[in-house]
């Protein structure tokens, strides 16, 4: 049967979005008026994601600034989950989002909404944050909250529908330590409840627990807990070098009540060349352990209450090396345009799964693959 079986597109999409993610407006300063047009692609592990993204931001040069963004993922998947449990598939995900920022003195209030739509998954996310600058803009405190509401469907069963709710509570403190050094400390508390698994994916079970040579089967659906509570804390440093370059370092620790803990560390260096070129180089390291109900292969279909074989819940490591180039096209502006840039971003990721294997081969080996992420985009300020 031709159709989609499980690995969801969200992982690949999030990898792309993570590279492009921009921070919210700092207290006391509104974002500049600008427009962006981007082409993005992700290719790795049998998954290809491509598409455009368009963003426009406009303010009144005083108190308000608003933005709207349209983002498309065209997904072609023959991932390890798909080829072992079903057939390759193609689908498209579209996302609309908008935000508005209000500035009063040293306080910025930001609200946003995003809608994501694909054939078997629909999501609405609402966010609100307040930033306050203090002590001569040397300190900025931000408090935020977001709620996501998901509707999950099945391309195999028209009567299937499940829901999930997601809540994120965020607080961050940004401090200018010296004229050259900036520190940001962030904390997030996340709660999820509802249907938190895939309607397609099954676990791998031995045909005979007493005889591993008897083979395995994928006849048992995954079963997840219907709640998840997560916590994450991070610290980011940015240091301005005497020759206009900057170097940044960050560390993030994450844990949840599924017994997953993760460490993320990154380094980035940005260097200008002349008046028009800016280059940057970055490295990221990520490591996590497995969920307490994950296994590469289970002994019996009823071995435990919760059972999962999603590789994103396994023990794995990934490394990312990336670079970027930006060229200022309109150095001194032109007409109503203040400036414009052409930008290239490329990242290569190495994934190494310790206790997840290709079920078509040996169950004793791990699994690994590489992925490439590319963004080409133009930005104009007006």
C-alpha positions as CSV (number, residue, x, y, z in Angstrom):
1,X,0.0,0.0,0.0
2,X,1.4,3.4,-1.0
3,X,1.1,6.0,1.7
4,X,2.5,7.7,4.7
5,X,3.8,5.8,7.6
6,X,5.3,7.4,10.3
7,X,8.2,9.5,10.7
8,X,6.5,12.9,11.0
9,X,7.9,15.8,9.2
10,X,8.2,18.0,12.4
11,X,11.7,16.8,13.2
12,X,13.1,17.9,9.8
13,X,11.1,21.1,9.8
14,X,12.3,22.0,13.3
15,X,15.9,21.4,12.3
16,X,15.5,24.0,9.5
17,X,13.6,26.4,11.7
18,X,16.2,26.2,14.5
19,X,18.9,27.5,12.2
20,X,16.7,30.5,11.2
21,X,15.1,31.2,14.6
22,X,15.2,34.9,15.5
23,X,14.8,36.2,19.0
24,X,11.9,38.4,20.1
25,X,12.3,42.1,20.4
26,X,14.3,43.2,23.4
27,X,12.8,45.5,25.9
28,X,12.9,49.1,24.9
29,X,13.7,48.4,21.2
30,X,11.3,47.5,18.4
31,X,12.4,45.3,15.4
32,X,13.3,47.2,12.2
33,X,10.9,47.2,9.2
34,X,12.1,44.5,6.8
35,X,11.0,41.9,4.3
36,X,12.6,38.5,3.7
37,X,12.2,35.9,1.0
38,X,13.9,32.5,1.6
39,X,14.4,29.1,0.0
40,X,15.2,26.3,2.5
41,X,16.1,22.6,2.1
42,X,16.8,19.6,4.3
43,X,18.2,16.4,3.0
44,X,19.2,13.4,5.2
45,X,18.1,10.0,6.4
46,X,15.8,9.5,3.5
47,X,13.9,12.7,4.2
48,X,13.9,15.7,1.8
49,X,12.2,18.9,2.8
50,X,12.1,22.0,0.6
51,X,10.1,25.1,0.3
52,X,9.9,28.9,0.4
53,X,9.3,31.3,3.3
54,X,8.2,34.9,3.2
55,X,8.2,37.4,6.0
56,X,7.2,41.1,6.2
57,X,7.5,43.3,9.2
58,X,6.3,46.9,9.5
59,X,6.0,49.4,12.4
60,X,4.9,52.9,13.1
61,X,8.4,54.0,14.1
62,X,7.1,54.7,17.6
63,X,5.0,52.1,19.6
64,X,3.9,49.3,17.3
65,X,5.5,46.7,15.0
66,X,3.8,43.8,13.3
67,X,4.9,40.9,11.2
68,X,3.4,38.1,9.1
69,X,5.2,35.0,7.9
70,X,4.2,32.2,5.3
71,X,6.3,29.0,5.4
72,X,6.0,25.9,3.3
73,X,7.5,22.4,3.6
74,X,7.3,20.0,0.6
75,X,8.2,16.7,2.2
76,X,9.4,13.5,0.5
77,X,10.1,10.7,3.0
78,X,11.7,7.3,2.7
79,X,13.2,7.4,6.2
80,X,14.2,4.4,8.2
81,X,10.8,4.2,9.9
82,X,8.9,4.5,6.6
83,X,10.9,1.9,4.7
84,X,10.7,-0.7,7.5
85,X,7.0,-0.2,8.3
86,X,5.4,1.2,5.1
87,X,5.9,3.0,1.8
88,X,7.6,6.3,0.9
89,X,5.3,9.3,0.8
90,X,5.0,12.9,-0.3
91,X,3.1,15.7,1.4
92,X,3.1,19.4,2.1
93,X,3.0,21.4,5.3
94,X,2.0,25.1,5.3
95,X,2.4,27.5,8.2
96,X,1.0,31.0,8.7
97,X,2.2,33.1,11.6
98,X,1.8,36.7,12.7
99,X,3.1,38.8,15.6
100,X,2.6,42.3,17.0
101,X,4.9,44.2,19.4
102,X,3.9,47.1,21.5
103,X,6.6,49.4,23.1
104,X,5.9,51.7,26.0
105,X,8.9,53.4,27.6
106,X,11.2,50.4,28.5
107,X,8.5,47.7,28.3
108,X,7.8,45.6,25.2
109,X,4.7,43.4,25.0
110,X,4.7,40.8,22.2
111,X,1.9,38.5,21.0
112,X,1.9,36.0,18.2
113,X,-0.1,33.3,16.6
114,X,0.9,30.4,14.3
115,X,-1.2,27.9,12.3
116,X,0.4,24.8,10.8
117,X,-1.5,22.5,8.5
118,X,-0.7,19.1,6.9
119,X,-2.7,16.1,5.8
120,X,-2.7,14.4,9.2
121,X,-1.7,17.1,11.6
122,X,-3.0,20.6,12.4
123,X,-1.7,22.9,15.0
124,X,-2.4,26.3,16.5
125,X,0.0,28.1,18.8
126,X,-0.6,31.3,20.8
127,X,2.2,33.2,22.5
128,X,2.5,36.2,24.8
129,X,5.7,37.8,26.3
130,X,6.7,40.9,28.3
131,X,10.2,42.4,28.3
132,X,11.4,45.0,30.6
133,X,14.7,46.9,30.3
134,X,16.3,48.2,33.5
135,X,19.4,50.0,34.8
136,X,20.0,52.1,31.7
137,X,19.2,49.2,29.3
138,X,22.0,47.1,30.8
139,X,19.5,44.4,32.0
140,X,16.5,43.0,30.2
141,X,14.0,40.6,31.9
142,X,11.6,38.7,29.7
143,X,8.6,36.5,30.8
144,X,6.6,34.5,28.2
145,X,3.9,31.9,27.8
146,X,2.8,30.0,24.8
147,X,0.1,27.4,24.3
148,X,-0.2,24.9,21.4
149,X,-3.3,22.9,20.4
150,X,-2.8,20.0,18.0
151,X,-5.3,17.8,16.1
152,X,-3.8,14.5,15.0
153,X,-5.4,12.4,12.2
154,X,-4.5,9.2,10.3
155,X,-4.2,8.9,6.5
156,X,-5.3,5.3,6.9
157,X,-8.3,5.7,9.1
158,X,-10.7,8.6,8.3
159,X,-12.4,8.2,11.7
160,X,-9.2,8.6,13.7
161,X,-8.7,11.9,15.6
162,X,-6.8,12.7,18.7
163,X,-5.8,16.0,20.4
164,X,-2.8,17.3,22.3
165,X,-2.1,20.5,24.3
166,X,1.3,22.0,24.9
167,X,2.2,24.8,27.4
168,X,5.5,26.6,27.6
169,X,6.5,29.0,30.4
170,X,9.6,31.0,29.7
171,X,11.8,33.4,31.6
172,X,15.1,35.0,30.5
173,X,17.5,37.5,31.8
174,X,19.9,39.4,29.5
175,X,22.8,41.3,31.2
176,X,25.5,43.5,29.7
177,X,28.5,42.4,31.9
178,X,31.0,44.7,30.2
179,X,31.1,46.9,27.2
180,X,32.3,43.8,25.2
181,X,30.5,40.9,27.0
182,X,26.8,40.0,27.0
183,X,25.2,37.2,29.0
184,X,21.7,35.6,28.6
185,X,20.2,33.1,31.0
186,X,17.0,31.3,30.0
187,X,14.6,28.8,31.7
188,X,11.7,27.0,30.1
189,X,9.1,24.7,31.8
190,X,7.0,22.7,29.3
191,X,4.0,20.5,29.9
192,X,2.3,18.3,27.2
193,X,-0.8,16.3,27.5
194,X,-3.0,14.3,25.2
195,X,-2.0,12.1,22.3
196,X,1.9,12.4,22.2
197,X,2.8,9.6,19.7
198,X,2.4,8.8,16.1
199,X,-0.7,6.9,14.8
200,X,1.5,4.9,12.4
201,X,4.6,3.7,14.2
202,X,4.8,0.2,15.8
203,X,7.4,-1.3,18.1
204,X,9.7,-4.3,17.2
205,X,8.9,-7.5,19.1
206,X,10.6,-10.9,19.1
207,X,8.4,-13.7,17.5
208,X,9.7,-16.0,20.3
209,X,11.3,-14.6,23.5
210,X,13.1,-17.9,24.0
211,X,14.5,-18.0,20.5
212,X,15.9,-14.7,19.1
213,X,16.7,-16.5,15.8
214,X,12.9,-16.9,15.2
215,X,12.8,-13.3,14.0
216,X,10.8,-10.2,14.8
217,X,7.6,-8.4,13.8
218,X,6.1,-4.9,13.7
219,X,2.6,-5.9,14.8
220,X,2.4,-4.0,18.1
221,X,1.5,-0.3,18.1
222,X,3.5,2.2,20.2
223,X,1.9,3.3,23.4
224,X,3.1,6.5,25.1
225,X,2.1,8.2,28.4
226,X,-0.4,10.9,27.8
227,X,1.5,13.6,29.8
228,X,5.1,14.9,29.7
229,X,6.8,17.6,31.8
230,X,10.1,19.1,30.7
231,X,12.5,21.6,32.0
232,X,15.4,23.4,30.2
233,X,18.0,25.9,31.3
234,X,20.5,27.6,29.1
235,X,23.3,30.2,29.2
236,X,24.6,32.2,26.2
237,X,27.7,34.4,26.0
238,X,28.5,36.9,23.3
239,X,31.9,38.6,23.3
240,X,32.7,41.5,21.0
241,X,36.3,41.4,19.7
242,X,38.4,44.5,19.1
243,X,38.4,44.0,15.3
244,X,34.6,44.1,15.0
245,X,34.2,40.3,15.1
246,X,32.2,38.4,17.7
247,X,32.5,35.0,19.4
248,X,29.6,33.3,21.1
249,X,29.2,30.2,23.3
250,X,26.1,28.5,24.7
251,X,25.1,25.6,26.8
252,X,21.7,24.1,27.4
253,X,20.5,21.3,29.8
254,X,17.2,19.5,29.3
255,X,15.4,16.8,31.3
256,X,11.8,15.4,31.5
257,X,9.7,12.9,33.3
258,X,10.2,10.4,30.5
259,X,13.7,10.1,31.9
260,X,15.3,11.9,29.0
261,X,18.2,14.2,29.8
262,X,20.1,16.1,27.1
263,X,23.1,18.4,26.8
264,X,23.6,21.0,24.0
265,X,26.8,23.1,23.6
266,X,27.7,25.4,20.7
267,X,30.3,27.8,19.6
268,X,30.0,30.5,16.9
269,X,32.4,33.0,15.4
270,X,31.3,36.0,13.2
271,X,33.7,38.1,11.2
272,X,33.1,41.1,8.9
273,X,35.2,41.6,5.7
274,X,35.3,45.2,4.5
275,X,32.0,47.1,4.6
276,X,29.8,44.6,2.8
277,X,30.7,41.0,3.7
278,X,30.0,39.1,6.9
279,X,31.0,35.5,7.5
280,X,30.2,33.2,10.4
281,X,31.2,29.7,11.4
282,X,29.5,27.6,14.0
283,X,29.7,24.2,15.7
284,X,27.0,22.4,17.8
285,X,27.1,19.3,19.9
286,X,24.0,17.4,21.2
287,X,23.7,14.3,23.4
288,X,20.7,12.6,25.0
289,X,19.9,9.4,26.8
290,X,16.8,7.2,26.0
291,X,13.3,7.4,27.4
292,X,12.5,4.9,30.2
293,X,9.9,3.1,28.0
294,X,12.1,3.0,24.8
295,X,13.7,-0.2,23.4
296,X,15.2,-1.2,20.1
297,X,13.4,-4.5,20.4
298,X,10.9,-5.8,23.0
299,X,10.6,-9.4,24.2
300,X,6.8,-9.5,24.2
301,X,3.9,-7.4,23.0
302,X,2.7,-6.9,26.6
303,X,6.2,-6.4,28.1
304,X,5.3,-3.1,29.8
305,X,2.5,-0.5,29.9
306,X,4.3,2.0,27.7
307,X,6.4,1.0,24.7
308,X,8.2,3.1,22.0
309,X,10.7,2.6,19.2
310,X,11.0,6.2,17.9
311,X,14.7,6.9,17.3
312,X,14.2,10.4,18.7
313,X,13.5,8.8,22.1
314,X,16.6,6.6,21.9
315,X,20.2,7.4,23.1
316,X,21.9,9.4,20.4
317,X,24.4,12.1,19.6
318,X,24.6,14.6,16.8
319,X,27.2,17.1,15.6
320,X,26.5,20.2,13.4
321,X,29.0,22.2,11.6
322,X,27.8,25.2,9.6
323,X,28.8,28.5,8.0
324,X,27.1,31.6,6.6
325,X,27.8,34.4,4.2
326,X,26.0,37.7,4.0
327,X,26.6,40.4,1.3
328,X,25.2,43.9,1.7
329,X,23.8,44.8,-1.8
330,X,22.5,48.3,-1.1
331,X,25.3,49.7,1.1
332,X,23.9,53.2,1.1
333,X,20.3,52.5,0.4
334,X,18.2,53.2,-2.7
335,X,14.9,55.1,-2.9
336,X,12.7,53.8,-0.1
337,X,15.1,51.0,0.8
338,X,17.5,51.6,3.6
339,X,19.7,48.5,2.8
340,X,19.5,45.0,1.5
341,X,21.4,41.8,1.9
342,X,21.9,38.4,0.1
343,X,22.5,35.5,2.5
344,X,23.6,31.9,2.4
345,X,23.5,29.5,5.3
346,X,24.7,25.8,5.1
347,X,24.9,23.2,7.9
348,X,26.0,19.6,7.9
349,X,24.7,17.3,10.7
350,X,26.1,13.9,11.7
351,X,23.5,11.7,13.6
352,X,24.7,8.7,15.5
353,X,22.0,6.5,17.3
354,X,23.5,4.2,19.9
355,X,20.6,1.8,20.6
356,X,18.5,2.1,17.5
357,X,19.2,-0.1,14.6
358,X,18.0,-0.8,11.0
359,X,15.5,-3.6,11.5
360,X,16.3,-4.9,8.0
361,X,19.9,-5.7,9.1
362,X,21.5,-6.7,12.4
363,X,19.6,-5.6,15.6
364,X,23.0,-5.3,17.4
365,X,24.3,-2.4,15.4
366,X,23.5,1.3,15.9
367,X,22.3,3.6,13.1
368,X,23.8,6.7,11.7
369,X,23.2,9.2,8.8
370,X,24.2,12.6,7.6
371,X,22.0,15.6,6.7
372,X,22.4,18.8,4.8
373,X,20.5,22.0,5.6
374,X,20.6,25.0,3.1
375,X,19.0,28.4,3.3
376,X,19.2,31.1,0.6
377,X,17.5,34.3,1.4
378,X,17.3,38.0,0.6
379,X,16.4,40.7,3.2
380,X,15.5,44.3,2.7
381,X,15.1,47.1,5.3
382,X,12.9,50.0,4.5
